[in-house]
Amino acid sequence: MSEHTKKHLVTAALPYANGPLHIGHIAGAYLPADIYVRYLKSKGEDVAFICGSDEHGAAITLRAKKEGTTPQAIVDKYHQINEKAFADFGIQFDKYSRTSKPIHHETARDFFKVLNDKGVFEKQTSEQFYDEENNQFLADRYIIGECPNCHHDGAYGDQCEKCGSTLSPQDLINPKSTISGNSPILKETSHWFLPMQKDEKWLKEWIEAGTLDGKQQHNPKVWRNQVIGQCKSWIDGGLQPRAMTRDLDWGVKVPVEGADGKVLYVWLDAPIGYISATKEWASENGKDWEDYWKGEDTELIHFIGKDNIVFHAIIFPIILKAHGDFVLPTNVPANEFLNLEGDKLSTSRNWAVWLHEYLEDFPNRQDELRYVLTSIAPESKDSEFTWKDYQARVNNELVAILGNFVNRVAVLTHKYYDGVIPEVEYTEEEGAVFNKVLGLASKSGELIQQFKFREAQSAAMGVARIGNKYLADVEPWKLIKTDPEKVKIIMALAIEIVSELKDVIKPFLPTTANKLGALLGDGKTLNKPELLFQKIEDKDIEIQILKLESNKKMNAPKPEAKPQLPEASFEDFTKMDIRVGTILEAEKVPKANKLLKLLVDTGLDKRTVVSGIAEHYTAEEIIGKKVSVLLNLASRKIRGVESQGMILMAENSVGELSFVSPENEVESGSEIR
């Protein structure tokens, strides 16, 4: 069997269509998958790159209820946003489908029926949480409570988004219904369960040794430690039966008699989306989908984030094997998490860099973000994105190394030879330099096949570093008058390095590689050069940091208000004479950081009031300000100045003061009552 008979089925986790994509999603699954696929295709391999929107599940119905719309409207909106963002960013799926399509519902129902007819599932009656006020069973995402592991009080019934633990609703401490806010009751309902404990023996051998039915199916040494570790932890802890159906009205209907009001569990439904999307792709391209899911020469790779490991490396393999004929994954290269500016990425708190917003704020700079995210890819441990680091990597690496080298080569070639590429024979010296380039290019490809994308991109950038150093060492601009023949050799080699660079960076920086292709033209004459990258300016970064800080403030938990003071009578209130005043003069009180001495026109007189607002306002900015003044407060000396009243201020939870001022223009002396 020749090498090129192998088929590669590469999937990237179906993004959930209830919100836009952020850089954590991209770094976690989609960018590494795209790099891998682009490399395979550059080698002429037979590849199907499959993805699509995951459009079922309780979280979507929950969002629809909150927004007063339908689940279909929600998924239509975010499918369109995400599909466009992927395309604009250069993630080139062979098929990007969606699980709301009829072909998916049909495929998922058929898959369930096969398993059910084989007796794989066990129908069980159990107690599940029920919202009495709304008369409905609660899907996992409709239940919120305290995580039993990290004690975060906003954990969902299927997962704690703070610590990443996979949960069941009854694991939660003090669970509440997200619909009514009430404590749910437990009520009997029937579901179809996958008895995973029956699969422990073969799963353990498959995960740890890579063997399946006595044959070597994959090499566990190339699987990532976190994937093996998480799977072993689950298996060693004893697998439990897991419900494969849910009480819900949005999703793939359970195709069994007596299953009204039930749909397939989204974590059974969604992975089957890979199969239905492959069917679509095959039909559209004259292929047989079964060759990619059932062929002995197929390599199945799932790119996911670490919160999806169990579903792709335990649950989905169980149902694939139980169905029969389907291949199991050769690798599940799950990434760890990407953090943002010292905090975890959070969709609910809007603590994220959204992909579609990045593409709007930094037009035509897809490759800059691809480069940075690959440089910091969380392959073996969590990593962090900061805007300052983004700026430094773009300016110091892409601009100063890659862009600088290519620009030098293009400018000098046009200056010396009107863009015509010199035809020369290399000496041993140039041959040695080019062999280093070829060595790095080969190493980059090997590392991609080992799913070591950070190292692979670093090796690819090493080609540009060699080119830069070579030009700096030989200095053709100094030799052009004394040894023009030598300069021809130098420039021919430099151009060949650019050509090699075009190929080696293409999986990582496809737009840049296309620009290099346009520059190299027909291989005989270089076209007019253009700068590959522009420096990222400080102001661009400051805007992004301010945007994040603004989001943090807007989404910060509201502090509890101070307790109410003891009751006062109406007569107590009427004793206070509060009027609108106008600040005429203001100055700092000597040796007092917090105090300003004010001259206030009260409408009755002009009087001095000392106010502790100097840390919040300057004297100059409050001249002419309309304020509320308590007039009949007994006067007292403050730092030697007699104060004849009090300026009323509002204080927020962090101690910031604001004037209490009239909404409309009123004259000084107007009563406040």
C-alpha positions in Angstrom: 0.0 0.0 0.0 1.6 3.3 -1.0 1.9 6.3 1.3 -0.7 8.3 -0.6 -3.5 5.8 -0.2 -3.7 6.9 3.4 -6.7 9.2 4.2 -6.7 11.8 6.9 -9.9 12.8 8.6 -9.2 15.8 10.7 -12.0 17.3 12.9 -12.0 20.5 15.0 -14.4 20.7 17.9 -17.8 22.0 16.8 -18.1 25.5 18.3 -21.3 26.0 20.3 -23.6 28.4 18.4 -24.7 30.5 21.3 -21.9 33.1 21.2 -19.0 34.4 19.1 -15.5 32.9 18.9 -12.6 34.2 21.0 -8.9 33.7 20.9 -9.0 30.9 23.5 -11.2 28.9 21.1 -8.8 29.6 18.2 -5.7 28.7 20.1 -7.3 25.7 21.6 -8.5 23.8 18.6 -8.9 25.6 15.3 -5.5 27.1 14.5 -3.5 24.0 15.3 -5.9 21.9 13.2 -5.6 24.4 10.3 -1.8 24.3 10.5 -1.8 20.5 10.5 -4.2 20.3 7.5 -2.4 22.9 5.5 0.9 21.0 5.9 -0.7 17.6 4.9 -2.2 19.2 1.8 1.1 20.8 0.9 2.5 17.2 0.8 -0.3 16.0 -1.5 -2.1 14.0 1.2 -5.8 13.1 1.0 -7.4 15.1 3.7 -10.9 16.0 4.8 -11.0 18.9 7.3 -14.4 18.8 9.0 -16.2 21.1 11.4 -19.5 22.9 11.9 -21.8 24.6 14.4 -23.0 22.6 17.4 -26.6 24.0 17.6 -28.4 21.9 20.2 -28.4 21.7 23.9 -29.9 23.5 26.9 -27.6 26.5 26.9 -29.1 27.6 23.6 -32.6 27.3 24.8 -31.7 29.1 27.9 -30.2 32.0 26.0 -33.2 32.1 23.7 -35.5 32.4 26.7 -33.4 35.2 28.2 -33.4 37.1 25.0 -37.1 36.5 24.2 -36.4 34.8 20.9 -36.2 31.2 19.5 -33.3 28.7 19.6 -33.3 28.7 15.8 -32.8 32.5 15.7 -29.9 32.2 18.2 -28.1 29.5 16.2 -28.7 31.2 12.9 -27.1 34.4 14.2 -24.0 32.8 15.7 -23.5 30.2 12.9 -23.2 33.1 10.5 -20.9 35.2 12.7 -18.6 32.3 13.4 -18.5 30.9 9.9 -17.5 34.3 8.5 -14.9 34.8 11.3 -13.3 31.5 10.5 -13.2 32.3 6.8 -11.8 35.8 7.3 -9.1 34.5 9.7 -8.0 31.9 7.1 -9.2 28.7 8.8 -9.9 26.6 5.7 -12.4 23.8 6.5 -13.3 21.4 3.7 -16.8 21.4 5.2 -18.3 23.7 7.8 -21.8 22.4 8.5 -24.3 22.7 11.3 -26.2 20.2 13.5 -29.6 21.7 12.8 -29.5 20.4 9.2 -31.9 17.5 8.3 -28.9 15.3 7.2 -27.5 15.6 10.7 -30.8 14.8 12.4 -31.2 11.7 10.2 -27.6 10.6 10.8 -27.8 11.0 14.5 -31.2 9.2 14.8 -29.9 6.3 12.7 -26.8 6.0 14.8 -28.9 5.9 18.0 -31.2 3.3 16.5 -28.3 1.0 15.6 -26.9 1.2 19.1 -30.3 0.7 20.7 -31.2 -2.2 18.5 -27.8 -3.8 19.5 -28.8 -3.4 23.1 -25.9 -1.0 23.8 -28.1 1.3 25.9 -29.9 0.6 29.1 -33.2 2.3 29.8 -33.2 3.5 33.4 -35.7 5.4 35.6 -34.0 7.8 37.9 -34.6 11.0 39.8 -33.7 14.2 38.1 -34.1 17.8 39.0 -37.5 19.3 38.2 -38.7 23.0 38.3 -42.2 22.9 39.8 -42.9 26.5 38.9 -42.3 25.9 35.2 -43.4 22.3 35.1 -40.3 20.9 33.4 -37.3 18.7 34.0 -34.1 20.7 34.1 -31.3 19.9 31.6 -27.8 20.2 33.1 -27.3 23.8 32.0 -30.6 24.9 33.6 -29.1 24.1 37.0 -26.5 26.2 38.8 -24.9 25.8 42.2 -21.7 25.5 44.2 -19.0 23.4 42.6 -18.0 20.5 45.0 -14.4 20.7 43.9 -13.4 24.4 43.8 -16.6 25.8 45.6 -17.2 28.3 42.8 -20.9 29.3 43.3 -21.7 29.6 39.6 -21.1 26.0 38.4 -23.4 24.4 35.9 -25.0 21.0 36.2 -22.6 19.6 33.6 -19.4 21.5 34.2 -17.7 24.1 36.4 -16.3 26.7 34.1 -14.0 28.0 36.8 -12.0 24.8 37.5 -13.0 22.8 34.4 -14.4 19.8 36.4 -17.0 17.7 34.6 -20.1 17.4 36.9 -23.5 15.9 37.2 -26.4 18.0 38.5 -26.6 16.1 41.8 -23.0 16.9 42.5 -23.8 20.6 43.0 -24.1 22.0 46.4 -27.4 24.1 46.9 -28.6 23.7 43.3 -31.0 26.3 41.8 -33.1 26.4 38.7 -31.7 29.0 36.3 -35.3 29.6 35.0 -37.1 30.4 38.2 -34.3 30.8 40.7 -36.0 28.2 42.9 -34.5 25.1 44.5 -35.6 22.2 42.2 -37.1 19.0 43.4 -36.1 15.5 42.4 -38.7 13.7 40.2 -38.6 10.4 38.3 -38.0 10.3 34.6 -36.7 7.6 32.2 -33.6 7.9 30.0 -31.3 5.7 27.8 -28.0 5.3 29.5 -24.6 4.3 28.1 -23.1 1.7 30.6 -19.5 2.9 30.2 -18.2 0.6 33.0 -18.6 -2.3 30.5 -15.9 -0.8 28.3 -13.2 -0.1 30.9 -10.9 -3.0 30.0 -10.5 -2.3 26.3 -10.5 1.4 26.8 -7.6 1.2 29.3 -5.5 -0.9 26.9 -6.4 1.4 24.0 -5.5 4.6 25.9 -2.4 3.3 27.7 -0.9 0.9 25.2 -2.6 2.0 21.9 -3.8 -1.6 21.2 -7.3 -2.4 20.0 -8.5 -6.0 19.5 -4.9 -7.1 19.8 -3.6 -4.8 17.1 -1.5 -1.6 17.5 -4.0 1.2 16.6 -2.0 4.2 17.7 1.2 5.2 19.5 0.4 6.4 23.0 3.9 8.0 23.3 2.9 10.7 20.9 -0.4 11.5 22.8 -0.2 14.5 25.1 0.3 13.8 28.8 -2.9 15.7 29.8 -5.0 13.6 27.4 -3.6 10.2 28.7 -3.7 11.5 32.3 -7.3 12.7 32.2 -8.5 9.5 30.6 -6.6 7.3 33.1 -8.1 9.3 35.9 -11.6 8.7 34.7 -11.0 5.0 34.0 -9.1 4.4 37.3 -11.9 6.1 39.2 -14.4 3.7 37.7 -16.6 4.7 34.7 -20.3 5.2 35.4 -23.4 4.9 33.2 -24.2 8.2 31.5 -27.5 9.3 30.2 -27.5 9.7 26.4 -30.9 11.4 26.3 -32.4 14.6 27.9 -35.8 16.0 28.7 -35.8 18.9 26.2 -37.7 20.1 23.2 -34.7 21.4 21.2 -32.4 18.9 19.5 -32.5 15.5 17.8 -35.6 13.7 18.8 -35.0 10.2 20.3 -36.2 7.8 17.6 -37.8 5.3 20.0 -41.4 4.6 21.0 -42.3 6.2 24.3 -39.6 8.9 24.1 -41.8 11.9 23.6 -40.3 15.2 24.9 -36.8 13.7 24.8 -33.8 14.5 22.6 -30.3 13.0 22.2 -27.8 14.3 24.8 -25.8 17.0 23.1 -22.5 15.2 23.8 -23.8 12.2 21.8 -25.4 14.4 19.1 -22.4 16.8 18.5 -19.6 14.3 17.7 -22.0 12.5 15.3 -22.0 16.0 13.6 -18.5 15.1 12.3 -20.0 12.1 10.5 -23.0 14.0 9.0 -20.7 16.8 7.9 -18.4 14.3 6.2 -21.4 12.8 4.4 -22.2 16.3 3.1 -18.7 17.0 2.0 -18.3 13.6 0.3 -21.6 14.0 -1.6 -20.6 17.4 -2.8 -17.1 16.2 -3.9 -17.8 12.8 -5.5 -16.3 10.9 -2.5 -17.5 8.0 -0.4 -17.8 9.2 3.2 -17.3 5.7 4.5 -13.7 5.7 3.1 -12.9 8.4 5.7 -14.7 6.8 8.7 -14.4 3.1 8.1 -11.3 2.6 5.9 -8.3 0.7 7.4 -6.0 3.3 5.9 -7.8 6.3 7.6 -6.1 8.4 10.3 -8.7 10.2 12.4 -7.5 13.2 14.4 -9.6 15.2 16.8 -8.4 18.7 17.6 -10.1 20.0 20.8 -9.6 21.9 24.1 -8.9 20.1 27.3 -12.5 20.4 28.5 -13.6 18.1 25.7 -11.1 15.3 26.3 -13.4 12.9 28.0 -16.1 13.2 25.3 -13.6 12.6 22.4 -11.3 10.0 24.0 -13.7 8.0 26.1 -17.4 8.5 25.2 -17.2 8.9 21.4 -14.8 6.0 21.0 -17.1 3.8 23.0 -20.1 4.5 20.8 -18.0 4.3 17.6 -16.7 0.8 18.6 -20.2 -0.3 19.7 -21.7 0.7 16.4 -19.0 -1.3 14.6 -16.9 -0.7 11.5 -15.9 2.9 12.5 -12.3 3.8 13.0 -11.2 5.2 16.4 -9.0 8.4 16.7 -5.3 8.0 16.0 -4.7 11.0 18.2 -6.6 13.6 20.2 -4.1 16.5 20.5 -6.0 18.5 23.1 -4.6 21.9 24.2 -4.7 23.3 27.7 -6.3 26.7 28.3 -5.3 30.2 27.1 -5.6 33.0 29.7 -5.9 36.7 29.0 -4.1 39.5 30.7 -3.7 37.5 34.0 -7.3 36.2 34.1 -9.2 33.2 32.7 -11.1 33.9 29.4 -14.8 34.2 30.2 -17.6 34.5 27.7 -20.1 35.4 30.5 -17.9 38.2 31.9 -16.9 39.4 28.4 -13.3 38.9 29.4 -12.1 37.9 25.9 -10.6 39.0 22.7 -13.4 38.2 20.2 -12.1 37.0 16.8 -14.6 39.0 14.7 -13.8 42.2 16.7 -10.0 41.6 16.2 -10.5 41.3 12.5 -12.4 44.6 12.5 -9.9 46.4 14.7 -6.8 45.0 12.9 -7.9 44.6 9.2 -5.7 42.4 7.0 -3.6 41.3 10.1 -4.8 37.7 10.4 -1.3 36.3 10.2 -0.1 38.5 13.0 -2.6 36.9 15.4 -2.0 33.4 13.9 1.7 33.9 14.6 1.3 35.1 18.2 -1.3 32.5 19.1 1.0 29.7 17.8 4.0 31.1 19.6 2.1 30.9 22.9 0.0 27.8 22.1 -1.0 26.1 25.4 0.1 22.7 24.1 1.3 21.2 27.4 0.3 23.8 30.0 -1.9 26.9 30.3 -0.5 30.0 28.6 -1.3 33.7 28.5 -2.1 36.3 25.9 -1.3 39.9 26.6 -1.6 42.8 24.2 1.9 44.0 25.1 3.4 40.6 24.2 1.3 40.6 21.0 2.9 43.9 20.1 6.4 42.8 21.0 6.2 39.6 19.0 4.8 41.3 15.9 7.3 44.2 16.0 10.4 42.3 17.1 9.9 39.1 15.2 7.5 39.4 12.2 8.5 43.0 11.3 12.2 43.0 12.4 13.2 39.5 11.3 10.8 38.1 8.7 9.6 41.3 7.1 13.0 43.0 7.3 14.8 40.1 5.5 12.3 39.8 2.7 12.2 43.6 2.2 16.0 43.8 2.1 16.2 41.1 -0.5 13.5 42.6 -2.7 14.9 46.2 -2.5 18.5 45.2 -3.2 17.4 43.0 -6.2 15.5 45.8 -7.7 18.3 48.3 -7.0 21.1 46.1 -8.4 19.3 44.1 -11.2 16.0 45.8 -11.8 14.3 42.8 -10.2 15.8 40.2 -12.5 17.0 37.2 -10.4 20.7 36.4 -11.1 21.5 33.0 -12.5 24.6 31.7 -10.7 26.3 28.6 -9.4 26.8 28.4 -5.6 30.2 27.9 -3.9 30.5 25.5 -1.1 29.9 28.4 1.3 26.5 29.2 -0.1 25.6 25.5 -0.3 26.3 25.1 3.5 24.0 28.0 4.3 21.2 26.6 2.1 21.6 23.2 3.7 20.9 24.8 7.0 17.7 26.3 5.6 16.6 22.9 4.2 17.4 21.3 7.5 15.1 23.7 9.4 12.3 23.4 6.8 12.5 19.6 7.2 12.5 19.9 11.0 9.5 22.2 10.9 7.5 19.6 8.9 8.5 16.8 11.3 7.4 18.8 14.3 4.0 19.6 12.7 3.4 15.9 12.3 4.3 15.4 16.0 1.7 18.1 16.9 4.4 20.4 18.2 3.3 23.5 16.5 5.1 26.1 18.7 8.4 24.4 17.9 7.5 23.9 14.3 6.8 27.6 13.8 10.0 28.5 15.6 11.9 26.3 13.2 10.1 28.0 10.2 11.1 31.4 11.5 14.6 30.1 11.9 14.8 30.2 8.1 14.2 34.0 8.1 16.8 34.3 10.9 19.4 32.5 8.8 18.6 34.8 5.9 18.9 37.9 8.0 22.2 36.8 9.6 23.6 35.8 6.2 22.9 39.3 4.6 24.3 41.0 7.8 27.4 38.9 7.7 28.3 39.2 3.9 27.0 42.9 3.5 26.4 42.9 -0.2 25.8 46.7 -0.1 29.5 47.0 0.7 30.7 44.5 -2.0 28.6 45.7 -4.9 31.4 48.0 -6.2 34.4 45.8 -5.4 33.0 42.3 -6.1 29.8 42.5 -8.1 30.0 38.8 -9.2 30.0 37.8 -5.5 27.0 39.9 -4.9 25.1 38.1 -7.6 25.7 34.8 -5.8 24.7 36.4 -2.5 21.4 37.8 -3.9 20.6 34.6 -5.8 20.9 32.6 -2.5 18.9 35.2 -0.6 16.1 35.0 -3.1 16.2 31.2 -2.9 15.9 31.4 0.9 12.8 33.7 0.4 11.4 31.0 -1.9 12.0 28.3 0.7 10.5 30.6 3.4 7.3 30.9 1.3 6.8 27.2 1.6 7.8 26.6 5.2 5.7 29.4 6.7 2.6 28.6 4.6 0.9 26.4 7.2 1.4 29.1 9.8 1.1 32.4 7.9 -0.8 31.6 4.7 -1.6 35.2 3.7 2.1 36.1 4.1 3.1 33.1 2.1 0.8 34.2 -0.7 2.4 37.6 -0.7 5.8 36.0 -1.0 4.5 34.0 -4.0 3.3 37.2 -5.6 6.7 38.8 -5.0 8.6 35.8 -6.5 6.4 35.9 -9.6 7.5 33.7 -12.4 10.8 32.8 -10.7 12.8 34.9 -13.1 12.0 38.4 -12.0 10.9 39.8 -8.6 7.8 41.9 -8.6 7.7 45.2 -6.8 8.1 44.7 -3.1 5.5 45.6 -0.4 6.0 45.6 3.3 4.8 42.3 4.7 4.0 43.7 8.1 3.4 47.0 9.7 4.5 47.9 13.3 1.8 47.7 15.9 1.7 51.2 17.5 1.3 51.9 21.2 -2.0 53.6 20.6 -3.4 50.4 19.0 -2.6 48.4 22.1 -3.8 51.1 24.5 -7.2 51.0 22.8 -7.5 47.2 23.3 -6.4 47.3 26.9 -8.9 50.1 27.7 -11.6 48.0 26.0 -10.8 45.1 28.3 -10.8 47.3 31.4 -14.1 48.7 30.4 -15.6 45.3 29.9 -14.3 44.2 33.3 -15.9 47.2 35.0 -19.2 46.7 33.2 -19.3 43.0 34.1 -18.0 43.2 37.7 -20.3 41.8 40.3 -22.5 44.5 41.8 -21.5 45.1 45.4 -24.1 44.9 48.1 -25.5 48.2 49.2 -24.7 49.4 52.7 -27.5 48.5 55.2 -30.2 51.1 55.7 -29.7 53.5 58.7 -32.2 53.5 61.6 -35.6 54.9 60.8 -36.0 58.7 60.9 -39.3 60.6 61.2 -40.6 63.0 58.5 -40.1 65.8 61.1 -36.4 64.9 61.3 -36.2 65.3 57.5 -38.0 68.6 57.4 -35.5 70.0 59.8 -32.8 69.8 57.1 -32.5 72.8 54.8 -31.0 71.5 51.6 -30.6 73.8 48.6 -29.0 74.1 45.3 -25.7 76.1 45.4 -23.2 77.3 42.9 -19.4 77.0 43.6 -17.8 80.4 43.0 -14.3 79.8 44.2 -12.2 76.7 45.2 -8.8 76.2 46.6 -6.8 73.5 48.5 -6.7 73.7 52.3 -3.0 73.9 53.3 -1.4 70.6 54.6 -4.7 68.7 53.9 -4.7 66.2 50.9 -8.4 65.6 51.0 -9.9 69.1 51.7 -11.0 71.9 49.4 -12.1 75.3 50.7 -15.2 76.4 48.6 -17.0 79.7 48.3 -20.7 78.8 47.6 -23.5 81.0 46.4 -26.5 79.5 48.3 -29.1 82.0 46.9 -29.3 83.4 50.5 -25.7 84.3 50.9 -22.2 83.4 49.9 -20.6 81.2 52.4 -17.5 79.1 53.0 -17.8 75.3 53.0 -14.9 72.8 53.6 -15.4 69.6 51.6 -13.3 66.4 51.5 -13.3 66.0 47.8 -9.7 67.0 46.8 -8.8 63.4 45.8 -11.7 63.3 43.3 -11.8 66.8 41.9 -9.3 69.6 41.2 -10.2 73.1 42.4 -10.2 74.4 38.8 -12.7 71.9 37.4 -15.5 72.6 39.9 -15.8 76.3 39.5 -19.4 77.1 38.4 -20.7 73.6 39.4 -24.3 73.3 40.7 -24.3 71.3 44.0 -26.5 70.3 46.8 -25.7 72.0 50.1 -27.0 71.3 53.6 -27.3 74.9 54.9 -28.5 74.5 58.5 -25.7 72.2 59.7 -24.0 73.7 62.7 -20.8 75.4 61.6 -17.4 74.0 62.7 -13.7 74.6 62.3 -11.9 72.2 60.0 -8.1 72.7 59.8 -8.5 76.2 61.0 -11.2 77.1 58.4 -14.8 77.7 59.6 -17.2 75.5 57.5 -20.8 76.7 57.2 -22.6 73.8 55.7 -22.0 70.5 53.9 -21.8 69.6 50.2 -23.8 66.4 49.6 -22.0 63.7 47.6 -22.8 60.2 46.3 -20.2 57.5 47.0 -19.9 54.2 45.0 -18.6 50.8 46.2 -15.0 51.7 45.6 -15.2 55.0 47.4 -15.4 57.3 44.3 -17.4 60.5 45.0 -19.8 62.3 42.6 -21.8 65.5 43.1 -25.5 65.3 43.6 -26.6 67.9 41.1 -29.9 69.0 39.6 -30.8 67.4 36.2 -32.1 70.7 34.8 -30.8 74.3 35.1 -32.2 75.8 38.4 -31.1 79.0 40.2 -29.0 79.0 43.4 -31.2 78.7 46.5 -33.7 76.3 45.0 -34.9 73.9 47.7 -34.3 70.2 47.6 -37.2 68.2 49.1 
